[in-house]
Amino acid sequence: MSRRALNDLPPDTFDDGRAAGTEDADEADVPLTNEPGAEIDFDFEPGAVQAGTEVIRRFWSTLPQSPGVYRMFDHRGDVLYIGKAKNLKARVASYARGQAHSNRIARMISQTAAMEFVTTATETEALLLEANLIKQLKPRFNVLMRDDKSFPYILVTDDGPAPQIVKHRGARRRKGNYYGPFASVWAVNRTVNALQRAFLLRTCTDSYYENRTRPCLLYQIKRCSGPCTGEIATEDYATMADSARAFLAGKSNAVKDRMRTEMQEASEAMEFERAARFRDRIAALAAIQGVQGVNTQGVEEADVFALDEQAGQFCIEVFFFRNFQNWGNRAYFPKADRTMSADEVLGSFIGQFYDDKPAPRVVLTSHVIEDVELVGAALSSRVEYRVEIHRPSRGERKNLVDYAQRNAKDALARRLADTASQGKLLTALGQALGLEKTPRRIEVYDNSHIMGTNAVGGMIVAGPTGFMKQYYRTFNIKSEELTPGDDFGMMREVLQRRFKRLVKEAPRNAPEALAAEAEGPVPEPVPDAEADGEGFPAWPDLVLIDGGKGQLEAARAAIAAIGVEDVPLVGVAKGRDRDAGRETFFIPGKPPFKLPPRDPTLYFIQRLRDEAHRFAIGTHRAKRKREMIKNPLDEIAGIGPSRKRALLHHFGTVKAIERAAYEDLAKAPGVNAATARAVYDFFHAGP
């Protein structure tokens, strides 16, 4: 991969007016011309598009005729667009024609200042790389998945004598069998709880399991068979684990039939307690199957993608079917230009969707996507089976797609209605607080701590579509000069750190003092609407502080010291009895005031404040929990998770490691002499 500077490129070499050797007729047969009078399908300044076209021509002249991925950058170095090509030279040539461009492509060309290329061995590799880069860099002219949270899976481990059943997210590094994806954590938790009752598998961590001397409470309430203390033979426990795997793999009827047979045998032998246990386990399995909603008869494993478009916005509903059961659904609202067709949006979305998860054997779609064979080959290359992608036209599969499309339509209609309501609330809020314009970006700040310990600050963001969780931020309070519990000082630190960074990254009238502190040149000011890639302003139109006059003054002084004085600040103080509905509002330069008790604007502000409080206290609790379980071994340089696990497995506890001699440490499996010396010196350092 190489980034080519514009000044180092050779002059234009468009000798015959077209890309030599191109294989794509619609790209090769159009002359690369920018002559005056050529028709261009956009409403742009010809000079801007002309300049972008010349930039692209310079890069085109040195491109190979091979598969690859290209990136287009603006003058600030931000990525505008990422695309893949079977023939890079032919594909980039299509941008240098200077005619027949849509508005979206013309805007993109007019902003292009540089390009970057990666060549690949095949077009399939290019497609996979394109999806990876789009998810990482989020270019403004691509279709963007807005929610890229990983899906939860159920994992039955296979790295020890007693398999564990747990909820799992993220990379599949642990040895075992993974089942999913599930659409929600709630569905996974419910299923794991039922499987515990049905198969009595352990859910405890390995360290907890290895240090038990008597059965835990889960054994007493018949949700674990107690393998930690030998309450069940290893062979019998392995058989139960195999039954759980078989059930999750779709052999549910065989598992239930076997349990019914054993229940009947126990009953005939008058072992009624044992028979009752089988009865309860069968009931737990029936509960798992009974709450799956719409199940299928002829589709064992498939993902269903259905797209709906309304008012220039898109919704893609994804349903997951595994083992003839519906494992849930999730709605996505990708960002895409209004000029893009539904086929383009859906095809790009599917490529990104499977970037970090395996595809099932069948993918059903509501539209015929572009390059369907190429996408199928790319997904198949990541798994050990062929992935089939098609749009069904009849039968049960068509019914599933229609069902998903109805849900997509309903979800998008709800979102549009919520957005309209949110717009009305933002307008009413601006009027109630006397703002000059309706706020588009609202930031709310709150602190959380216990007597000054584990202090954190939280910032939540709200906008036209509701809470914008991708912009939430946390701040670990770092200042050592603060008195424990100094809420005013904490607020000053949070606001200073937030706005110092904001002035440097998206300056608008950056003060000279801050410019002098910055490392390197301060970037040119940019309009708020272009501060991020999605047109959402980087600067807040309103800042709400959870607190009264003192908190507000601390916040005002903090940002004024940076040179920021044009951001509206409002303090929200609770009533005398901390009752909702009695809040007092403080605005610099104005007398305090209250809103009517049943005013919808007041309820809206309460929601904003409560969300900030929830976020701050949740972050504080997570930090406090990490501190409580902190291990001294974490502080030793060179001790990672593997060596830490090896030491604990060998010695049992940190106390035993602390008391161990250097020779004993060196004998531990997986611990070399240097590690043993580091551990020994850490615990036996002199005064």
N, C-alpha and C positions, 0 to 999 in steps of 0.2 A: 504494500500500500504506500502511495506517495502523494504528498500534497504539493502541487506545482504552483510556484509563485507566478503571478501574471507577467511580471517583467522578464522572466526567464524563458517564456514560451517563444517558439518560432513564429514567423508571420503566417497569415492565412494561406492555406494551400487548397482552396476550393477551385481546382482547375476545370473540372467538368461540371460543376454546379450540383453535384450529388455525392452521396456517400458511396465510395467504391466498395464493391464486394458485398453489398447488403443483400440479405435474403428476404426481407419483409417488404412486400410490394407497396403497402401503404406508407412505408417510411422511405423507400428508395425512389419512387417515381415522382415525388414532389421536389422540384428544384429548390436548392438552398439559396433563396434570394431575399433580399431586403430592399428591392428597388422601390423608389417612390411610386406611390399609386397602388402598391400591392394591398389587397383587401385584408384587413385584420379584424377579427370578430371580437373586439373588446373596446371598452371606453377608457382608454389610457392615454397618457402623454406619449406621443411617438418617440420622443427623445429617450425616455426611461426604458422603453422596451427595446429600442435600438441599441442602447448601451448594454443591456443584459444580453441581447443576442450576440453582440460582438465578443463579450466575455465567453459565452458558450462556444462560439466558433473557434476561439483560440485553444480551448481545451480539446475540442473535437479533432483538431488537426493532428494530435499526437496519440489518439486513442487506438487500442487494438480492436480487432474484430473478433472478440471472444466474450463469453458470458461474464457477468459481473454485477456489481452494485455501484450506483453513483449517488453522491450527495451534493446538494446545492446549498450554498451559504450566502447570507447577506453580508453587508459591510461591517457588521459587528461580530461576525463569526458564528452567529446562530444558524442552526440547520433549518433550511426552508422546506426541503423535500428529500425523501429517500426513495429510490426506485431500483428495480432490478431489470436486467436485459439479457436476452439471448445473444445479442450482438451489441456491445457497448457503443461502437462507432455509429451504427445505424440508429440506435435509440436516441442518442444525444443529438444526432443530426436533425431529428424531428423537432427539437426545440429551436434550432437555428434557422428554420425556414423563414420566419418573420411573417407568417400568414396562417390563417385558418386555426387560430388558437381560441380556446374558450376563455372566458373572463378569468377563471381561476388560473389557468396556465399562463395567461398574459401577465397577471399580477405577479406570479412566481418568477417569470423571466425578468420582469422589470426590477425586481429586488435582488437578483443573482449577482454576486460580486466574485465568487470563486466556486470551484467544484473539486471534489475529491472522489477517487475511484478505487475499487477493490476488484481484481479479477478473480474468478473462480473456475473450477474445472468443468462444472456443469451448470445448467440453468436451475436445476433443483437446489444445488448449494446456494446459488444466488437468491432464490426465493426464501430459504431458511435464514440466510444472513440478513436479508431485508427485513423480515419480521422481527429478528432480534434487535436490530438497530432502531427500528421505529418505536418499539416499546421502551428502549433505553433513552433515546434522544427526543422523542415526541415532537417531530417537526410539525409546523403549523399547517402545512398543505397536505399532509397525509390523513388518512382515516385513523383516528386514535381511540384505542380502548381506554375509557376513563376509569374503569375499575379493574385493576390487575391484581387484586388480592388472590392469594393462592387458595385453592379449594381444599377442604378437609377430607381426609381419607381415614379408613380404619386399617390399622396395621396389626397383624398377628406375627410376632417376632419369631425368628428362627436362629437366634444366636446364643442360646443357652438351654439348659436341661428343662426349664419350665417356661414355655412360651407365654408371652404377655400380650394382652389385647389393649390397644391404646388408640386415641385420636392422634392423627399425624398431619402436619402441614410442612411444606417446603421440600427440599431435595430428598431423594430417596437413598440416603447413605446407609441406613441400617438394614441388615439382612432380615428378610421376612417377606410375607405376602401382603400386598397392598390392595385394598378394595375401595372403589369409589370412581369418580368423585361424588361427594354429597353436596347439595346446593347450600346447606347451612350447617353451622356448628351444632345448632339445636337438633337437627336430624341425626347427626353423628352421635351426640351424647345420648339421645333416646335409644338409638340402636345398640350402642355399647352397653348401656344399662340392661337392656333386654337380653343381650347375649351373655352378660354376666350371670343372669338368673338361669339362662338356658344351659350354658356350658361350664359355668363355675370357673372361668379362667381369671387369673390374677390381672390386676391393673396397676399394681404398685411398681415403683421404680426398682431397678436392680439393686441399688445400695440398701433400700429398705428391705427387699426380699432377702438379701444375703445376711442381714444382721438380726433377723427375727429369732426369738427363742421360744415364742408361743404364738398361737394363731391370733390374728387381728380380729377386729369387729366384723369385717366383711365375711369371715368364716362363720362367725356366730349367727349372722342373719342370712346365711345360706346364699351368699353371692360370690363365694370363692371356695375352692376345694382344699385350701391350705397346703399347697405344695412346699411352702417355705419351711414348715416344721415336720414334713413327712406324714401329714394326715391322709394323703393319697399316694399310692405307689406311682413312681415315675412313668411306668408303662401305661397305667390307667389315665394319667393326666395327659400323656401324649395322644392317647386315643380320643379324649375329649377335644383337644386342640385340633386334631384332624377333622373331627365332626364339625367344628366351628368353621374351618376352612372350606369344607364341602358345602355347608349351608350358604356361606357368603359367595361361593363360586357358582351358585345356582342349583345345587342338588338338594334343595330344601325338602322336597317330598320324600326322597330316600332317607334323609336324616330323621324326619318326623315318623316315618314308617318304622324305622329301627327303634325309636324311642317308644312308640306304641306297643311294639312287640315286647320290649323289656318291661314296660309297665304291666302288660297283661301277665307275663311270666311271674313278676313279683307279686301280683295280686293272687294268682293261683297258688303261689307258695306261701300265701298269707303274710308276706312281708309288706304290710300296708304302708308303713312309713316310707319305705323305698319306692313303692308304687306312687305315693303322693308326690314324692320329689320328681319323678318322671312326669306326672300330671302337670306340675307347676312349670316344668321346663318346656313341655309341649305348648302350654298356654302362652309362655313368653315368646316362643317362636311364632305362634299365630298372631300375637300382637304386632310383631315386626312386619309381617306380611299384610296385616289388615289395615295398617295406617299408611300404606304407600300411595293411596289415591288412585289415579288412573293407571292401571297396569296393562300389559300387553299380552297377547296370546302368541303372536308370531314373530315378535322382535325381541331377541334375547339381549342384544347389546347395541345401543345406538345413542348418538347425540343428535338432537333436533334443533336446527337453527331457523327461526322465522323472523322476517324483517317487516316492519311497518313504517310508513313515512307519513307525517302530517305536519303541515305548517313549516316545511323546511327542516324538520328534525327527524331523527331516526331512532327507532327502538329495535333491538334484537333480543328476542326471547330464546333462551337456551334451556332445553329439557334434557335430563339425563336418564336413560333407561339402561338398567343392568339386571341380568338374571331375570328377565321378564317382569321387572318391577320398576316403577317410577321412583327415582331417587331424588326428585326435587327439580326445581327450575330457578333461574335467575334472569332478571332483565338488565340489559346493558343499554346505555345511551351514548353511542360513539360520537365523537366530533368529526364531522365531515362537511365539505363544501356542498352547498345546495345544488350545484350544477352536476354533482356526481350521481350516476345512476345507482339504483338499488343493487344491481348485480355487482358493481365495482365495490360498493361499501361492504356488502356481505362477504365477497371474496377476500378483501383485505383484512376484514375482521377475523375470519376463520384462520388465516395464516398466523395472525398474532395470538389468537386464543390458544393454540396448541404449541406456543413457543416453549412453555415450561411444564407441559403435561402430555402424557401419551394420548393419542386419538383412539377411539374405539374402532371396531371393525367396520361399522356403518355410520356415515354422517349424512343425515337427511336435511335438505335445504328447501326453503320456500321459493327460491329463485335459482336459475341456472347461472352459476358463477363463472367468471372468466378463467381460462386456463385450468379447467377442472381436472384434467388429467395430470397436469404438472403439480397442482396442489396435492392431489391424491398420492402421487409418487413421492413428494416431499414428506408427507406425513407417514407414508409406509416405510421410508428410509430410517425412521426413528424407532420403529417397533419391529417385531418379528413376524408380522403378518401383513396382508394386503388391506389397505384402507379404501373402502368404497364410498365415493361421494356422488350423490345424485338427487335430483328433484323427482319425487314420486308423483305419478299421475292418477293412481287408483289404489284401492285396497286399504288395508289397515295403516300402512305407512303414510298414505295421503291423509288419512284421518288424524294421525298424530301431528303432521305438519299443520293442518288446518286448525287443530286445537291450540298448537303453539302460536299460530298467527293471531288467533282471536285474543290470546293473552297478551301478545305484543301490542295489539291495537288498544286494548283496555289500559295497559300500563302506560303507553304514550299519552293517551287521553288524560289519565290521572296526572301525569307529570305536567302536561300543558296547563291543566287547571290549577295545579299547585303553583306553577310559575306565575300565572296571572294573579293568584291571590297574594303571592310573595311580592309581586310588583306593587300591588295596592298597599300592602303593609309598609314597604320601603318609602313610598310616597307619603303616607300618613306619618311615618316616623320623622321624615325630613321636615314636614310642616309643624309637627308638635315640638320639635327641638329648635325650630327657627333656622334651619340650614338653607343655604342659598340654592342648593340643587338636591335632587333625590340621590341619596347615597347608593352607590353600586357595590362598594366594598366596606364592610363594617368589621372592625377588629375589637375584640373584647378580651380584657386582661384580668387575671386573678392569680393570687399566690396561695400556696398551701405548705404547711409545715406543722411540726409539733414541738413547741418550745424552741423554735429555731433550727431543729435538726432535720436533715433530709429536705431542706427547703428547695422548692421548685416554683417557677412561674409558668403560667400557661397562657397561650394566645389562641383563640378560636376565631374563625373567619366566616362571615355570612355574606351572601350575595343574592343575585336575582333568582337562583335556583335553590336557595336554602343554605344549609350549612355546607361549607366548602372544605371538607376534611383533608383534602390534599394540601391545603395551605396551613393547617394547624402546626404550631411550633411549641416546643417546651424549652425552658431555660433553667439549667442547674445554677443556683445561686452560688457564685464563686468568691465574692468579695470577703476577705478575712477581716475587714475593718468594721463590718456591720455588727451591731449588738444583736445577740440571738433574739429572734422575735420582732425585729424592727421591720414592720410591714412597709413603712414609708421608704426605707432604704432599699428593700427588695424591689419595690415598684420602680424606683429610680434606676436600679441596675438593669432590670428587664427592658424598660423603655429605651434606655441609652443604647444597649446592645442591639435592640431591634432596629432603631432608626439610624444608628451609625452604619449598620450593614446596608440598610435600604438606600441611604444616600450614596454609598459607594457603588452599589450594584445597579440602581436605577435612578441616577441623580436628576433632580430638577432644581436648579439654582443651588448647587452644592457650594457651601461656604469655602472660602480660601483656606481657612484653618484646617478643615478636614482634608481638603485636597493636598495640603502639605504633608499631612500625616500618612496619606495613602501610599502604598508601595507601587510605584509606577504611575503613569498618567491616569487621571480620573476619566472615565468614558464620557462621551458627549451625552447631554440630557436627551431623553427620549420621551415621547408622549406616553401618558399613563396607559392608554388603551393598548399600546404595543409593548408594555413592559414585560408581559409574559407571552408565550406563544398562542394563547387562546383568547386574546382580546380582553382578558380580565385585568383590571388595574392592579399594579404592584403597590401603589400608595393607597392608604385608607382614606375614604371620604368621611369617616366618623370613627372615633375611638371611644369605647365605653370602658370605664374603670369601675371595677366592683369595689366601691368604697365611697366615703363622704368627702368633705371639703379637704381634709388633710391628704388623702390619697390623690385627689385630683391635683392639688398644688404640687405634690411631689412629681407627678407625671408631667405637668406643664413645665416645671423647672428642668426636668431631665431632657426633654426634647428641645426646649429653648436653648439649652447650653450647646446643642449641636447646630443650632441655627434654623431649626424647623419651627415655624410659628403659624403656619397656615392650615394645620390639621385640626378640625373641630374635636374638642375633648369634652366628655360629659361624664360626671361621676354619678353612680347609682347607689344611694345609701338605703339600707333596709330601715323599716319602721322601728319605733321604740321597742316593740315586742318581737322584732324580726319577722313580722307577719307580711306575707305577700299581699300586695295591693295598697300598702302604705309607704311605698318608696318615695324618697325625696331626690330630686334631680338638681345637680350642681353644674353650672356652666360658667366658665371664667367671664367676669364682667357683668353677670346677670344675677338677680336675686334667686334663691332656691325656690323651687315650685314642685307641685305634685300634679299628677294626671288623675282624671276621674276614675273611681274604683273599677268600673266595668268597661273602660276604654280598651278596644282591641289593640291599640298601640301599646298600652301598658302591658297587656298579656304577651305581646311580641317581645318587648324588652325583657320581661321576666324569663322568657324562653332563652333568650340570648345569654342572660346572666347565669341562669341555671346550667346551661351547657358549658360555659366557661368554668363554673365551679366544679361540675362533674369531671371535666377534662383535667383540671389542675389537681384535684384530690385523687383522681385515679392514677395520675403520673406519680404523685407523692407516695401513694401506697405501694406502687410497683418498685420505686426506688428504696423505700423502707424495707420491703421484702427482700430485695437483693442484698441489702446491708446485713439483714438478719442471718441470711444463709451464706454469707461470705466466708470463704475458706482461706486460712493463712497460706495455703499452697499457691493460691492465685497471685500472691505478691512476690513469688520467687521467679526471677528471670529465667526463662528456658523451660519452665514447667507448663506444658500445654495440657489439653484434656486427656491425651493418651497416657502420658507419664503420671499425671495426677490419678487417673483411674488405676494404673498399675500399682502405684504406691498404696492406695487405699485398699485394693484387693489383697495385697500382700500383708499389710500391717493391720488392716481393719479400721483404725481410727487415726485422726490427726495426732491425738495424744501419744499413741504408740509410735508414730513416725517421729515426733519430737523427742521421745526418749531413746530412740534407736541409735546405736553406734554407727560410725561411718562404714565399718565393714559390713554390718547388717544391711545398710541402705544399698551398698554396692551389689549385694547378692540378690536384690529384688529383681524379678523378671522385668525386662524392658527398661531397666535403669542402668546407665553407664556410669563410669567413674566420675566424670565431670558433673553429671546431674546429682549424684550422691554427695559430692563435695559441696555443691551449691545448697542443697537441702540441709546438710549438716551445719554448714556455716551460718545459714539463716537462723536456725534455732539455737545455735551455741555461740552467737556473736558476743564478744566481750562488752563490758559496760562502756 
